[in-house]
């Protein structure tokens, strides 16, 4: 149950904007390929959530998470008596002149905004050691985020990509945009056939360039990937996106990527097989260091730019993770 969720801070550093959530499974996608009906049904698992980080106030996320409201603008709500600390630029001079008492205008954020969901469906995501493949988990998470955006009347858009092609879903309001996203996620997921990337495969950097083209100022950009090829060029491009849009990074990983089991395993790329022993200390250290170094690079970038980073073990319940972030309930 969500009440049994355990939250583990990846670092006690005050500037760390990453969380790792381990959940007692309620709902976890299964298998090597996504199921269209299951993606459609995920809307019922995230009802009532809003794509607004409430976690920081509940102690879920530490660090300087920026709460910039860069949607279409602000709507006038009411006028009240000026209080110390109010922005003098919002003083309502007409009411002030009429009442001879300083009054200030209050505004509320306009809720409708473009939401762009970037979903990685490349070969490296076609992997899983326990319940499901990373590609299936990413598709499920992307569908859930789309349903949340739809429920708050945001314009839903997406960039779904694999090794050789991409699909743009231009941000649009309404159920048809979300249904298009779900079908594209399922379509691209079922095109995967091997965890070995072909030569000339699209890089994460290529996709961030496309995101710069698609994401309009004021957009909310949600990126789902294992970030295995996160590079200095990616950092530069994400930094450019963050100047005019809000970003949240969802880092998905399989448990076996963090620690190779001590037993001997047979691994295959579909053509060749080899035995790998976890009792080889040198192999263990090198294997774990590779994941740890890439993770550290991603975390450092997120902290530097105050971008929320959520690391998600694909054996955890994605709906519980989203409830913890976007509703504050556990």
Secondary structure, 3 states (H helix, E strand, C coil): CHHHCEEECCCCCCCCCEEEEECCCCCCCCECCCCHHHHHHHHHHCCCCCCCCCHHHHCCCCCCCCCCCCCCCEEEEEEEECCCCCCHHHECHHHHHHHCCCEEEEEEECCCCEEEEEEECCHHHCCCCCCECHHHHHHHHHHHHHHHHHHCCCEEEEEEECCCCEEEEEEEECHHHHHHHHHHHHHHHCCCCCCCCCCCCCCHHHHHHHHHHHCCCCCEEEEEECCCCCCHHHHHHHHHHHCCCEEEEEEEECHHHHCCCCCEEEEECCCCEEEEECCCHHHHHHHHHHHHHHHHHHHHHHHHCCCEEEEEECCCCHHHHHHHHHCCCC
